[in-house]
Structure formats: C-alpha cells, structure tokens
Amino acid sequence: MKEQVSQVLDQIRPALQADGGDVELVDVTDDGIVKVKLTGACHGCPMAQMTLSQGIEQHLKNSIPQVKAVEAV
C-alpha cells in the first residue's frame, strides 16, 4: 500500500509546490494510517490542517479505500 500512497501523493504534490510547499511520506501503518510531513510553506501554515484533512486525506481515501486517516508528524 505504501507504493500506492506514494503515487497518489505524487499527483497531489504539484498543487502543494505551486504554493511553495510539499509533502513527504513518512510511513504507512498496517492499520491504514498514513503519516506525512508537510514541508516548505506548508510547514507551520495556518491552513496546513485544512490542507491535510480536506486535501491530502480526502484524496488518499478516495483513491485508496484502505486508508483510514492521515496524520502529520
């Protein structure tokens, strides 16, 4: 599943990079928790939590049903 998550993040990445940010895959647990690190302008941005939950998490869940949640680390 880690490879699938990586591929979906590659689809999302250009939108984040357009705003000066990026996302780095840290881990995918056996129970479907995806751990990511927001970098660049996304790190510390007031909108980072919304980007994480309504952007990255929603896109991953729609693309990979086994994904249960996304956490920033």
N, C-alpha and C positions, 0 to 999 in steps of 0.2 A: 504494500500500500504506500510505502514511502516514495517509491518512484512515481506513482500516480499523483500524489500530493505535490511533488516537485514539478511535475508537468503542468498542473493547474496553477501553481504559483508563478511559473514562467509566463502564463497567459495574463496574469494579473499585474506582474512586475512593470510592464511599460507604463501603465496608468500611475503607479506609485512614483516611478522615476521621473515622469513628466512634472511632478510636483516637488522633485528634489529628494524623494525618499526611496526606500527599498524594503524588502522583506527577505529574511534569511530563515530557512528551515533548520530548526534545531533538532527536533525529534518527532516521531510518531509512535505513540504508545500502542500496546496490544489492544487496549480497550477503545481506540479511536480518538484519542486526544492528540491534536496537532499542536506542537509547541514551536512558536516562531519568535524571531527577534526583529523588531522594527528598527530600521537604521536610517541615517541621513536625516532629512527634515521630518520624517515620521516619528523619530525618537524624541519624545517629550512634547510633541504637538498636542494641543488641546483637543483636536479631532481624532487623535490616534485610536481611542477606544471605539469610536463610531466606525472608523475605517476597518478596524479589526473585526468587530461584530457584524456590521451590516454589509461590509465589502468582502473581506477575505473569508470569514467564516461562512457567510451565506453562499458564496461562490463555491467553496470547497464542499459544503454539504449538498448543494445541488448537483455537483459533478461526481462526488464520491459518497454514496449513501452510508458507508461505514464510518464516516467522520462524525463524531458526536459533538465535539467542541474544539475551539481554537483558543489557545492561551498565549499571551505574550510573556516572554521570560527575559 
